Amino acid sequence: MNKTNLSKKDLKRFLIDLKSNKELFENVSNVGTANEIALIANNFGYEFTGEELKSFSINRDFEGVKITKQDTSPSYSFGENGN
């Protein structure tokens, strides 16, 4: 089995375990990027990268875990409120 298949297998296991492992869920809930999630997951024994998480999970629901991409683009208010 190659690394990509192992990563996907760990990623799927991580998403399933996320529902039942309260400590894992709380740690992941406190970060904002895929790389931070992957780092936490690695500390819990899962092996995948932030890029692998993003490519696997683009606005998808897996085993009851909803994964969405956050819009992190800056928001500017030009000309609003009398400016």
ZAVO-816644 format. One line per 2 residues: number of its first residue (from 1); their letters; for each residue x, y, z of N, C-alpha, C. Coordinates in nm, 2 decimals, padded with zeros to 4 digits. Layout:
! residues N
NUM> A> X:Y:Z:X:Y:Z:X:Y:Z ~ ...;
This chain:
! residues 83
1> MN> 00.09:-00.12:00.00:00.00:00.00:00.00:00.09:00.12:00.00 ~ 00.06:00.22:-00.09:00.14:00.34:-00.09:00.10:00.44:00.01;
3> KT> 00.18:00.55:00.02:00.16:00.65:00.13:00.03:00.72:00.11 ~ -00.01:00.75:-00.02:-00.14:00.81:-00.04:-00.26:00.73:00.01;
5> NL> -00.26:00.60:-00.01:-00.36:00.51:00.04:-00.36:00.51:00.19 ~ -00.24:00.51:00.25:-00.23:00.51:00.40:-00.28:00.64:00.45;
7> SK> -00.25:00.75:00.39:-00.30:00.88:00.44:-00.45:00.89:00.43 ~ -00.51:00.84:00.32:-00.65:00.84:00.31:-00.72:00.75:00.41;
9> KD> -00.66:00.64:00.44:-00.71:00.55:00.54:-00.70:00.61:00.68 ~ -00.59:00.68:00.71:-00.58:00.75:00.84:-00.67:00.86:00.85;
11> LK> -00.69:00.93:00.74:-00.78:01.05:00.73:-00.93:01.00:00.76 ~ -00.97:00.89:00.70:-01.10:00.84:00.72:-01.12:00.80:00.87;
13> RF> -01.01:00.73:00.92:-01.02:00.69:01.06:-01.03:00.81:01.15 ~ -00.95:00.91:01.12:-00.95:01.03:01.20:-01.09:01.10:01.20;
15> LI> -01.16:01.10:01.09:-01.29:01.16:01.08:-01.39:01.08:01.16 ~ -01.38:00.95:01.15:-01.47:00.87:01.23:-01.45:00.88:01.38;
17> DL> -01.32:00.88:01.42:-01.28:00.89:01.56:-01.32:01.03:01.62 ~ -01.32:01.13:01.53:-01.35:01.27:01.57:-01.48:01.28:01.65;
19> KS> -01.58:01.19:01.60:-01.71:01.19:01.67:-01.71:01.14:01.81 ~ -01.62:01.05:01.84:-01.63:00.98:01.97:-01.51:01.02:02.06;
21> NK> -01.41:01.08:02.01:-01.30:01.12:02.10:-01.31:01.27:02.13 ~ -01.36:01.29:02.25:-01.39:01.43:02.30:-01.26:01.52:02.30;
23> EL> -01.15:01.46:02.35:-01.03:01.54:02.35:-00.98:01.58:02.21 ~ -00.98:01.48:02.12:-00.95:01.51:01.98:-01.04:01.62:01.92;
25> FE> -01.17:01.61:01.94:-01.26:01.70:01.89:-01.24:01.84:01.95 ~ -01.21:01.85:02.08:-01.19:01.98:02.14:-01.06:02.05:02.09;
27> NV> -00.96:01.97:02.07:-00.83:02.02:02.02:-00.85:02.08:01.88 ~ -00.92:02.00:01.79:-00.94:02.04:01.65:-01.03:02.16:01.64;
29> SN> -01.13:02.17:01.73:-01.23:02.28:01.73:-01.17:02.41:01.76 ~ -01.05:02.41:01.82:-00.98:02.54:01.86:-00.88:02.59:01.76;
31> VG> -00.88:02.53:01.64:-00.78:02.58:01.54:-00.86:02.61:01.41 ~ -00.79:02.68:01.32:-00.86:02.73:01.20:-00.81:02.68:01.07;
33> TA> -00.69:02.61:01.07:-00.64:02.57:00.93:-00.63:02.42:00.92 ~ -00.62:02.38:00.80:-00.61:02.23:00.77:-00.47:02.19:00.83;
35> NE> -00.37:02.27:00.81:-00.24:02.23:00.86:-00.24:02.22:01.01 ~ -00.31:02.30:01.08:-00.32:02.29:01.23:-00.39:02.16:01.27;
37> IA> -00.50:02.14:01.20:-00.58:02.01:01.22:-00.49:01.89:01.20 ~ -00.41:01.89:01.09:-00.32:01.78:01.06:-00.22:01.76:01.17;
39> LI> -00.16:01.87:01.22:-00.06:01.86:01.32:-00.12:01.80:01.45 ~ -00.24:01.84:01.49:-00.30:01.78:01.60:-00.33:01.64:01.58;
41> AN> -00.38:01.60:01.46:-00.41:01.46:01.43:-00.28:01.38:01.43 ~ -00.17:01.44:01.38:-00.04:01.37:01.39:00.00:01.34:01.53;
43> NF> -00.03:01.43:01.62:00.00:01.41:01.76:-00.08:01.30:01.83 ~ -00.20:01.27:01.77:-00.29:01.17:01.81:-00.26:01.04:01.74;
45> GY> -00.16:01.03:01.65:-00.12:00.91:01.58:-00.18:00.89:01.44 ~ -00.24:00.99:01.39:-00.29:00.98:01.25:-00.19:01.05:01.16;
47> EF> -00.17:01.00:01.03:-00.07:01.05:00.94:-00.13:01.10:00.81 ~ -00.15:01.23:00.81:-00.20:01.30:00.68:-00.16:01.44:00.70;
49> TG> -00.16:01.51:00.58:-00.11:01.65:00.58:-00.24:01.74:00.57 ~ -00.22:01.87:00.59:-00.32:01.97:00.57:-00.37:01.97:00.43;
51> EE> -00.28:01.95:00.33:-00.32:01.95:00.19:-00.40:01.82:00.16 ~ -00.37:01.71:00.22:-00.45:01.59:00.20:-00.59:01.61:00.26;
53> LK> -00.60:01.67:00.37:-00.73:01.70:00.44:-00.81:01.79:00.35 ~ -00.75:01.89:00.29:-00.82:01.99:00.21:-00.87:01.92:00.08;
55> SF> -00.79:01.84:00.02:-00.83:01.77:-00.11:-00.93:01.67:-00.08 ~ -00.93:01.60:00.03:-01.03:01.50:00.06:-01.16:01.56:00.10;
57> SI> -01.17:01.68:00.16:-01.28:01.72:00.23:-01.35:01.84:00.18 ~ -01.34:01.88:00.05:-01.40:02.00:00.00:-01.55:02.00:00.02;
59> NR> -01.60:02.07:00.12:-01.75:02.08:00.15:-01.82:01.94:00.14 ~ -01.77:01.85:00.22:-01.82:01.71:00.21:-01.86:01.67:00.35;
61> DF> -01.95:01.57:00.35:-02.00:01.51:00.48:-01.95:01.37:00.48 ~ -01.87:01.33:00.58:-01.82:01.20:00.58:-01.85:01.13:00.72;
63> EG> -01.93:01.03:00.72:-01.96:00.95:00.84:-02.02:01.05:00.94 ~ -02.10:01.14:00.90:-02.17:01.23:01.00:-02.08:01.35:01.04;
65> VK> -01.96:01.36:00.99:-01.88:01.48:01.02:-01.88:01.57:00.90 ~ -01.93:01.69:00.91:-01.94:01.79:00.80:-01.82:01.87:00.80;
67> IT> -01.75:01.87:00.68:-01.63:01.94:00.66:-01.65:02.05:00.56 ~ -01.63:02.18:00.60:-01.65:02.29:00.51:-01.52:02.37:00.51;
69> KQ> -01.51:02.44:00.40:-01.40:02.54:00.38:-01.44:02.67:00.43 ~ -01.36:02.73:00.51:-01.39:02.87:00.56:-01.34:02.97:00.46;
71> DT> -01.42:03.08:00.45:-01.38:03.19:00.37:-01.29:03.28:00.46 ~ -01.16:03.28:00.43:-01.07:03.36:00.51:-01.02:03.49:00.43;
73> SP> -01.09:03.52:00.32:-01.05:03.64:00.25:-01.09:03.76:00.34 ~ -01.00:03.87:00.33:-01.03:03.99:00.41:-01.16:04.06:00.36;
75> SY> -01.22:04.12:00.45:-01.35:04.19:00.42:-01.32:04.34:00.45 ~ -01.35:04.42:00.35:-01.33:04.57:00.37:-01.46:04.64:00.34;
77> SF> -01.49:04.74:00.42:-01.61:04.82:00.40:-01.57:04.95:00.34 ~ -01.59:04.96:00.21:-01.56:05.09:00.14:-01.68:05.17:00.12;
79> GE> -01.69:05.29:00.16:-01.80:05.37:00.14:-01.93:05.34:00.22 ~ -01.92:05.25:00.31:-02.03:05.22:00.40:-02.03:05.31:00.52;
81> NG> -02.15:05.33:00.58:-02.16:05.41:00.70:-02.10:05.55:00.68 ~ -02.12:05.61:00.57:-02.07:05.75:00.55:-01.92:05.77:00.53;
83> N> -01.85:05.66:00.52:-01.70:05.67:00.50:-01.67:05.72:00.36;
